[in-house]
Amino acid sequence: MKNLLILVAMILTFGMTNAQKIFSVSNQAYADVKVFVVDNQAYADLLVYKVSNQAYAGKNDGKWFFVNNQAYAKKKIYFVDNQAYADLKIYFVDNQAYAGWKNASKKSLMY
Protein backbone atom coordinates (compact mmCIF):
# COMPACT_ATOMS: atom_id res chain seq x y z
CA MET A 1 0.00 0.00 0.00
CA LYS A 2 2.83 2.36 0.90
CA ASN A 3 4.56 1.66 -2.43
CA LEU A 4 1.32 2.38 -4.28
CA LEU A 5 1.01 5.77 -2.56
CA ILE A 6 4.60 6.64 -3.44
CA LEU A 7 4.01 5.62 -7.06
CA VAL A 8 0.85 7.75 -7.31
CA ALA A 9 2.65 10.73 -5.75
CA MET A 10 5.51 10.42 -8.25
CA ILE A 11 3.13 10.21 -11.21
CA LEU A 12 1.26 13.29 -10.07
CA THR A 13 4.47 15.21 -9.45
CA PHE A 14 6.03 14.41 -12.80
CA GLY A 15 2.75 14.77 -14.66
CA MET A 16 2.26 18.33 -13.38
CA THR A 17 5.68 19.65 -14.27
CA ASN A 18 5.55 22.47 -16.79
CA ALA A 19 8.35 21.76 -19.19
CA GLN A 20 9.44 24.48 -21.59
CA LYS A 21 7.86 23.05 -24.68
CA ILE A 22 7.97 25.69 -27.38
CA PHE A 23 6.15 26.02 -30.69
CA SER A 24 7.25 28.55 -33.28
CA VAL A 25 4.20 30.13 -34.96
CA SER A 26 4.28 31.70 -38.43
CA ASN A 27 2.10 34.68 -37.53
CA GLN A 28 2.83 36.99 -34.62
CA ALA A 29 -0.89 37.34 -33.88
CA TYR A 30 -0.86 33.77 -32.55
CA ALA A 31 2.27 34.17 -30.41
CA ASP A 32 2.43 34.40 -26.65
CA VAL A 33 5.89 35.95 -26.86
CA LYS A 34 7.77 37.74 -29.65
CA VAL A 35 11.43 36.68 -29.67
CA PHE A 36 14.54 38.14 -31.25
CA VAL A 37 17.77 36.12 -31.55
CA VAL A 38 20.77 38.32 -30.74
CA ASP A 39 24.28 37.79 -32.12
CA ASN A 40 26.04 38.22 -28.78
CA GLN A 41 25.02 36.66 -25.49
CA ALA A 42 25.84 39.93 -23.68
CA TYR A 43 22.66 41.44 -25.19
CA ALA A 44 20.36 38.51 -24.39
CA ASP A 45 17.67 38.35 -21.74
CA LEU A 46 17.74 34.55 -21.85
CA LEU A 47 20.39 32.04 -22.89
CA VAL A 48 18.61 29.12 -24.56
CA TYR A 49 19.76 25.56 -25.05
CA LYS A 50 17.72 23.40 -27.44
CA VAL A 51 17.28 19.95 -25.91
CA SER A 52 16.85 16.90 -28.11
CA ASN A 53 14.13 15.25 -26.04
CA GLN A 54 11.15 16.75 -24.23
CA ALA A 55 12.11 14.83 -21.09
CA TYR A 56 15.14 17.14 -20.80
CA ALA A 57 13.18 20.36 -21.18
CA GLY A 58 13.45 22.70 -18.24
CA LYS A 59 10.92 24.61 -16.19
CA ASN A 60 11.62 28.17 -17.38
CA ASP A 61 15.38 27.82 -17.11
CA GLY A 62 16.33 28.22 -20.77
CA LYS A 63 16.19 24.56 -21.78
CA TRP A 64 13.70 24.47 -24.64
CA PHE A 65 12.20 21.63 -26.60
CA PHE A 66 10.54 22.65 -29.87
CA VAL A 67 7.35 20.65 -30.45
CA ASN A 68 5.80 20.01 -33.87
CA ASN A 69 2.23 20.70 -32.77
CA GLN A 70 1.14 23.84 -30.96
CA ALA A 71 -1.35 21.82 -28.88
CA TYR A 72 1.61 20.34 -26.98
CA ALA A 73 3.39 23.65 -26.42
CA LYS A 74 3.64 25.50 -23.15
CA LYS A 75 4.47 28.71 -25.05
CA LYS A 76 4.01 29.82 -28.64
CA ILE A 77 6.71 32.15 -29.89
CA TYR A 78 7.22 34.24 -32.99
CA PHE A 79 10.71 35.17 -34.19
CA VAL A 80 10.82 38.86 -35.13
CA ASP A 81 13.39 40.42 -37.47
CA ASN A 82 13.86 43.60 -35.44
CA GLN A 83 14.72 43.59 -31.75
CA ALA A 84 12.61 46.72 -31.23
CA TYR A 85 9.51 44.55 -31.71
CA ALA A 86 10.67 41.75 -29.39
CA ASP A 87 9.35 40.97 -25.95
CA LEU A 88 12.35 38.76 -25.27
CA LYS A 89 15.91 38.66 -26.63
CA ILE A 90 17.54 35.23 -26.67
CA TYR A 91 20.88 33.73 -27.55
CA PHE A 92 21.29 30.02 -28.38
CA VAL A 93 24.12 28.36 -26.44
CA ASP A 94 25.92 25.12 -27.26
CA ASN A 95 26.07 23.79 -23.70
CA GLN A 96 23.08 23.34 -21.40
CA ALA A 97 25.19 24.43 -18.42
CA TYR A 98 25.14 27.99 -19.82
CA ALA A 99 21.36 28.14 -20.28
CA GLY A 100 19.46 30.49 -18.02
CA TRP A 101 18.11 33.95 -17.37
CA LYS A 102 20.31 37.01 -17.58
CA ASN A 103 17.40 39.42 -17.11
CA ALA A 104 15.17 37.98 -14.40
CA SER A 105 12.57 40.75 -14.86
CA LYS A 106 11.51 39.06 -18.13
CA LYS A 107 11.10 35.63 -16.53
CA SER A 108 7.33 36.02 -16.23
CA LEU A 109 7.01 36.05 -20.05
CA MET A 110 7.72 32.32 -20.18
CA TYR A 111 5.49 31.13 -17.31
C-alpha positions as CSV (number, residue, x, y, z in Angstrom):
1,M,0.0,0.0,0.0
2,K,2.8,2.4,0.9
3,N,4.6,1.7,-2.4
4,L,1.3,2.4,-4.3
5,L,1.0,5.8,-2.6
6,I,4.6,6.6,-3.4
7,L,4.0,5.6,-7.1
8,V,0.8,7.8,-7.3
9,A,2.7,10.7,-5.8
10,M,5.5,10.4,-8.2
11,I,3.1,10.2,-11.2
12,L,1.3,13.3,-10.1
13,T,4.5,15.2,-9.5
14,F,6.0,14.4,-12.8
15,G,2.8,14.8,-14.7
16,M,2.3,18.3,-13.4
17,T,5.7,19.7,-14.3
18,N,5.5,22.5,-16.8
19,A,8.3,21.8,-19.2
20,Q,9.4,24.5,-21.6
21,K,7.9,23.0,-24.7
22,I,8.0,25.7,-27.4
23,F,6.2,26.0,-30.7
24,S,7.2,28.5,-33.3
25,V,4.2,30.1,-35.0
26,S,4.3,31.7,-38.4
27,N,2.1,34.7,-37.5
28,Q,2.8,37.0,-34.6
29,A,-0.9,37.3,-33.9
30,Y,-0.9,33.8,-32.5
31,A,2.3,34.2,-30.4
32,D,2.4,34.4,-26.7
33,V,5.9,36.0,-26.9
34,K,7.8,37.7,-29.7
35,V,11.4,36.7,-29.7
36,F,14.5,38.1,-31.3
37,V,17.8,36.1,-31.5
38,V,20.8,38.3,-30.7
39,D,24.3,37.8,-32.1
40,N,26.0,38.2,-28.8
41,Q,25.0,36.7,-25.5
42,A,25.8,39.9,-23.7
43,Y,22.7,41.4,-25.2
44,A,20.4,38.5,-24.4
45,D,17.7,38.3,-21.7
46,L,17.7,34.5,-21.8
47,L,20.4,32.0,-22.9
48,V,18.6,29.1,-24.6
49,Y,19.8,25.6,-25.1
50,K,17.7,23.4,-27.4
51,V,17.3,20.0,-25.9
52,S,16.9,16.9,-28.1
53,N,14.1,15.2,-26.0
54,Q,11.1,16.8,-24.2
55,A,12.1,14.8,-21.1
56,Y,15.1,17.1,-20.8
57,A,13.2,20.4,-21.2
58,G,13.5,22.7,-18.2
59,K,10.9,24.6,-16.2
60,N,11.6,28.2,-17.4
61,D,15.4,27.8,-17.1
62,G,16.3,28.2,-20.8
63,K,16.2,24.6,-21.8
64,W,13.7,24.5,-24.6
65,F,12.2,21.6,-26.6
66,F,10.5,22.6,-29.9
67,V,7.4,20.6,-30.4
68,N,5.8,20.0,-33.9
69,N,2.2,20.7,-32.8
70,Q,1.1,23.8,-31.0
71,A,-1.3,21.8,-28.9
72,Y,1.6,20.3,-27.0
73,A,3.4,23.6,-26.4
74,K,3.6,25.5,-23.1
75,K,4.5,28.7,-25.1
76,K,4.0,29.8,-28.6
77,I,6.7,32.1,-29.9
78,Y,7.2,34.2,-33.0
79,F,10.7,35.2,-34.2
80,V,10.8,38.9,-35.1
81,D,13.4,40.4,-37.5
82,N,13.9,43.6,-35.4
83,Q,14.7,43.6,-31.7
84,A,12.6,46.7,-31.2
85,Y,9.5,44.5,-31.7
86,A,10.7,41.8,-29.4
87,D,9.4,41.0,-26.0
88,L,12.4,38.8,-25.3
89,K,15.9,38.7,-26.6
90,I,17.5,35.2,-26.7
91,Y,20.9,33.7,-27.6
92,F,21.3,30.0,-28.4
93,V,24.1,28.4,-26.4
94,D,25.9,25.1,-27.3
95,N,26.1,23.8,-23.7
96,Q,23.1,23.3,-21.4
97,A,25.2,24.4,-18.4
98,Y,25.1,28.0,-19.8
99,A,21.4,28.1,-20.3
100,G,19.5,30.5,-18.0
101,W,18.1,33.9,-17.4
102,K,20.3,37.0,-17.6
103,N,17.4,39.4,-17.1
104,A,15.2,38.0,-14.4
105,S,12.6,40.7,-14.9
106,K,11.5,39.1,-18.1
107,K,11.1,35.6,-16.5
108,S,7.3,36.0,-16.2
109,L,7.0,36.0,-20.0
110,M,7.7,32.3,-20.2
111,Y,5.5,31.1,-17.3
